Amino acid sequence: MSTYQTLELVRDAGRPEVLRLWLNRPHRRNAVNDRMMKEVGDVFLALQEDFTTRVVVLGGRGASFCSGADRKGDDQPLDPAGTEREQRFRNHLGRRAARAIEECEVPVIGAIQGHAAGGGCVWAVSCDFRVCAEDAIFWYPEIELGVPLTWAATPRLFQEIGMARARQMVMLCERIDGRRAAEWGLVHEAVPAAELDEATERWVQRVLAMPDTALHMAKTQFRGYGRAFAQGDVSEADGDQIELARRLPGTRARFEAGF
């Protein structure tokens, strides 16, 4: 198994078909940097040809699942981009990772505690099934920061919770806790924080109890329906939009100031 700087990959003892992928920057509450975006995308794309793994659990080490973009400065930078096209590729790494999670050939269960903010919320919603702590917080701060919500997050979100509630989360940056997330259909189950591991294991067992090939066929069907639903999606230009927005007066100051 490859070594990653921002992730930890663990296979269950005695159950190699269960892969646990941990976002592993707990000193930054698993804040997203370019290296993490690339590594998450690389791992999930590699699973396209992994016929042993039957379920992936995506979680975060430490206090939070993922606190969104790292605004403190990158302590694990990629090498400088060699060309403008390579830099444009990097501008789309987050979207690439979200799509790779969503289109993974095996079911993905998100186990969410603490904050799932910005890109962390996008990655959580990209999972097939989501289990969270009741006190987890889901939110998209992008509009407050003066940038658009990208990574194809908006069409993915309103597929899950409907247009009206998606507006609340995206346009008004409304924060919702795990209980509200379960009421809205953003997660499948919310439990006390101390019971999150136990609840996640129940969902793992439910997936493993299903016939593997039939489950794969069903996931393929949902993927096709999702693509039809997203007709008119303009998110192919997401990376370009956010790069331009960050150049607007005041945006960088908001981004660096945080909350």
C-alpha positions in Angstrom: 0.0 0.0 0.0 1.3 3.4 -0.9 2.5 5.9 1.7 0.7 9.2 1.9 1.6 12.4 3.8 -2.0 13.6 4.6 -3.8 10.3 4.8 -3.7 7.1 6.7 -5.0 3.9 5.1 -5.9 0.9 7.3 -7.4 -2.4 6.4 -9.4 -4.2 9.1 -7.6 -7.1 10.7 -9.3 -10.3 9.4 -11.4 -8.2 7.0 -9.2 -7.0 4.3 -12.3 -6.1 2.2 -12.8 -3.1 4.6 -10.6 -0.1 3.9 -10.5 2.8 6.3 -9.2 6.0 4.9 -8.4 8.6 7.5 -7.8 12.3 6.7 -4.7 12.7 8.8 -3.8 16.3 9.6 -5.2 16.4 13.1 -2.9 19.3 14.1 -4.9 21.4 11.5 -8.3 19.7 12.2 -7.7 17.9 8.9 -7.8 21.2 6.9 -7.5 20.7 3.2 -4.3 21.6 1.3 -3.3 20.8 -2.3 -1.5 17.6 -1.2 -4.5 16.2 0.6 -6.8 17.0 -2.4 -4.4 15.1 -4.7 -3.9 12.2 -2.4 -7.7 11.7 -1.7 -8.3 11.8 -5.5 -5.5 9.4 -6.1 -6.7 6.8 -3.6 -10.3 6.7 -4.7 -9.3 6.6 -8.4 -7.0 3.7 -7.7 -9.9 1.8 -6.1 -11.5 1.6 -9.6 -9.3 -1.4 -10.2 -9.3 -2.8 -6.7 -11.6 -5.8 -6.7 -10.9 -6.9 -3.2 -12.2 -3.9 -1.3 -15.9 -4.0 -0.7 -16.5 -0.9 1.5 -14.5 2.2 2.3 -14.9 4.2 5.5 -13.8 7.8 5.2 -13.1 9.5 8.5 -10.9 12.2 10.1 -8.3 11.7 12.8 -8.6 13.9 15.8 -11.4 16.4 16.8 -12.9 17.0 13.4 -13.7 15.2 10.2 -12.4 18.1 8.1 -12.4 21.9 8.8 -12.2 23.0 5.2 -9.5 24.9 3.4 -6.2 25.4 5.3 -5.9 29.1 5.9 -2.8 29.0 8.1 -0.3 28.4 5.3 0.6 25.0 3.7 3.1 23.0 5.8 3.0 20.1 3.2 3.2 21.9 -0.1 3.4 20.2 -3.5 6.4 21.1 -5.7 5.7 24.3 -7.7 3.6 23.7 -10.8 5.8 23.6 -13.9 3.3 25.0 -16.4 0.1 27.0 -16.4 -1.9 23.9 -17.4 -0.5 22.0 -14.5 -1.5 24.9 -12.2 -5.0 24.8 -13.7 -5.1 21.0 -13.0 -4.3 21.8 -9.4 -7.1 24.3 -9.2 -9.5 21.4 -9.9 -8.0 18.9 -7.4 -10.8 19.3 -4.9 -13.5 18.7 -7.5 -11.5 15.7 -8.8 -11.3 14.2 -5.3 -15.1 14.8 -4.7 -16.0 13.1 -7.9 -13.6 10.2 -7.2 -15.3 9.6 -3.9 -18.8 9.9 -5.5 -17.9 7.5 -8.4 -15.9 5.0 -6.4 -16.7 1.5 -7.5 -17.4 0.4 -4.0 -19.7 1.9 -1.4 -18.2 4.7 0.7 -19.4 5.4 4.3 -18.5 8.8 5.8 -18.0 8.9 9.5 -18.2 12.5 10.6 -17.4 14.2 13.9 -16.5 17.8 14.8 -16.6 20.1 11.8 -17.3 19.2 8.2 -16.8 22.6 6.7 -16.3 23.8 3.1 -14.5 21.1 1.2 -14.9 18.8 4.2 -18.6 19.0 3.9 -18.4 18.5 0.1 -16.4 15.3 0.7 -18.8 14.1 3.3 -21.8 14.6 1.0 -19.9 12.7 -1.8 -20.1 9.5 0.3 -22.9 7.0 -0.4 -23.8 6.8 3.3 -23.1 9.2 6.1 -23.1 8.6 9.9 -22.3 11.5 12.2 -22.0 12.6 15.8 -25.1 14.5 17.0 -22.9 17.5 17.8 -21.1 17.5 14.4 -21.4 20.8 12.5 -21.9 20.9 8.7 -21.5 24.1 6.8 -20.3 25.9 3.7 -18.5 29.2 4.6 -17.6 30.1 1.0 -20.0 32.9 0.4 -19.0 34.6 3.7 -15.4 34.3 2.5 -16.4 36.0 -0.8 -15.9 33.0 -3.1 -18.4 30.7 -4.9 -19.0 27.2 -3.7 -17.2 25.0 -6.1 -16.2 21.3 -6.5 -19.7 20.6 -8.1 -21.0 20.8 -4.5 -24.3 22.7 -5.2 -25.9 20.1 -7.6 -24.7 17.3 -5.4 -26.2 19.0 -2.3 -29.6 19.6 -3.7 -29.8 16.1 -5.0 -29.5 15.0 -1.3 -31.6 17.6 0.6 -33.6 19.5 -2.0 -33.2 23.0 -3.5 -34.8 25.0 -0.6 -32.5 23.7 2.1 -29.5 23.7 -0.2 -30.1 27.5 -0.5 -30.0 27.9 3.2 -26.7 26.1 3.5 -25.0 27.6 0.4 -26.4 31.1 0.1 -26.7 31.9 3.8 -23.8 29.7 5.1 -26.2 28.1 7.6 -24.6 25.8 10.1 -26.5 22.6 11.0 -25.7 20.1 13.6 -25.8 16.4 13.3 -29.4 16.1 14.6 -30.6 18.6 12.0 -28.5 17.0 9.3 -30.4 13.7 10.0 -33.8 15.5 9.9 -32.9 17.1 6.5 -31.6 13.9 5.0 -28.0 15.1 4.8 -26.9 12.1 6.9 -28.4 8.7 7.4 -27.9 8.5 11.1 -26.8 10.8 13.9 -25.7 9.3 17.2 -24.0 10.5 20.4 -20.3 11.2 19.7 -19.2 8.3 21.9 -21.3 5.9 19.8 -20.0 7.0 16.3 -17.6 4.1 15.9 -20.2 1.6 16.8 -22.8 3.1 14.5 -20.3 3.2 11.6 -19.6 -0.5 12.1 -23.3 -1.3 11.8 -23.3 0.4 8.4 -20.2 -1.5 7.4 -21.8 -4.8 8.3 -25.0 -3.8 6.4 -22.9 -3.2 3.2 -21.0 -6.4 3.6 -24.2 -8.4 4.0 -25.3 -7.4 0.5 -24.3 -9.4 -2.6 -21.2 -7.7 -4.0 -22.0 -7.7 -7.7 -25.7 -6.7 -7.2 -24.6 -3.8 -4.9 -22.1 -2.6 -7.5 -24.8 -2.7 -10.2 -27.1 -0.6 -7.9 -24.4 1.9 -7.3 -23.7 2.2 -11.0 -27.5 2.9 -11.6 -27.5 5.7 -9.0 -24.4 7.2 -10.6 -26.1 7.3 -13.9 -29.3 8.8 -12.5 -27.2 11.4 -10.7 -25.5 12.4 -14.0 -28.9 12.8 -15.6 -30.1 15.0 -12.7 -27.1 17.3 -13.1 -27.7 18.2 -16.7 -26.7 21.8 -17.1 -24.0 21.6 -14.4 -21.4 24.3 -15.1 -19.0 23.0 -12.5 -16.3 22.1 -15.1 -15.1 25.7 -14.6 -15.2 25.5 -10.8 -11.5 25.8 -10.3 -11.3 28.8 -12.7 -14.1 30.6 -10.9 -12.6 30.3 -7.4 -9.2 31.4 -8.7 -10.7 34.5 -10.2 -12.8 35.2 -7.1 -9.8 35.1 -4.8 -8.3 38.0 -6.8 -11.2 40.3 -6.0 -10.5 43.1 -3.6 -11.3 42.1 0.0 -11.6 38.4 -0.7 -8.1 37.4 0.3 -8.4 39.4 3.5 -11.7 37.5 4.4 -10.2 34.2 3.5 -7.0 34.7 5.7 -9.0 36.2 8.6 -11.1 33.1 9.1 -14.0 33.1 11.6 
